[in-house]
Amino acid sequence: MRIEILLKQIRQDKGITLKKLSEKSGVSTSHISDIEKNFKMPSLVVMVKLAKALDVGVTDLYKVIWW
């Protein structure tokens, strides 16, 4: 599964809006939206922030990029 699909799926499964994820992670809503639309590839720093905000392991998100 691609990172943009997985990120959006986890966010929606947890009932978290883009705005709420932005507030919890400190990553702008536009940046998260761009990642979910596959317009931008998240850096490791951003991945860590999003993983913490979603309460998932960063390796669970990051390995998607490589495998």
C-alpha positions in Angstrom: 0.0 0.0 0.0 1.3 3.5 -0.8 1.9 6.0 1.9 -0.7 8.5 0.8 -3.4 5.8 0.8 -2.3 4.3 4.2 -2.0 7.7 5.8 -5.5 8.7 4.7 -7.0 5.3 5.7 -5.5 5.4 9.2 -6.6 9.0 9.7 -10.2 8.3 8.5 -10.4 5.0 10.5 -9.5 6.9 13.6 -12.1 9.6 12.8 -9.5 12.3 12.7 -10.0 15.3 10.4 -7.2 16.9 8.5 -7.5 19.9 10.8 -7.3 17.8 13.9 -4.3 15.9 12.6 -2.6 19.2 11.8 -3.2 20.5 15.3 -1.9 17.3 16.9 1.1 16.9 14.7 2.1 20.5 14.0 2.1 19.8 10.2 0.0 22.1 8.1 -3.3 20.9 6.7 -2.2 21.8 3.2 1.0 19.7 3.6 -0.9 16.7 4.9 -3.4 17.1 2.1 -0.6 17.2 -0.4 0.9 14.0 1.0 -2.5 12.3 0.9 -2.9 13.4 -2.8 0.6 12.2 -3.6 1.7 15.7 -4.5 4.5 15.6 -1.9 6.6 12.9 -0.3 6.9 13.3 3.5 10.3 13.7 5.1 11.2 11.4 8.0 10.6 14.3 10.5 7.1 14.8 9.1 6.5 11.0 9.2 7.5 10.9 12.9 5.1 13.8 13.7 2.2 12.2 11.8 2.8 8.8 13.3 2.8 10.2 16.9 -0.3 12.2 16.2 -2.0 9.0 14.8 -0.7 6.9 17.6 1.0 4.4 15.2 4.6 3.3 14.9 6.6 5.4 12.4 8.1 2.2 11.0 4.6 1.0 10.1 4.2 4.1 7.9 7.8 4.4 6.7 8.3 0.8 5.5 5.5 1.4 3.1 7.7 3.7 1.1 10.5 1.2 0.7 8.6 -2.1 0.3 
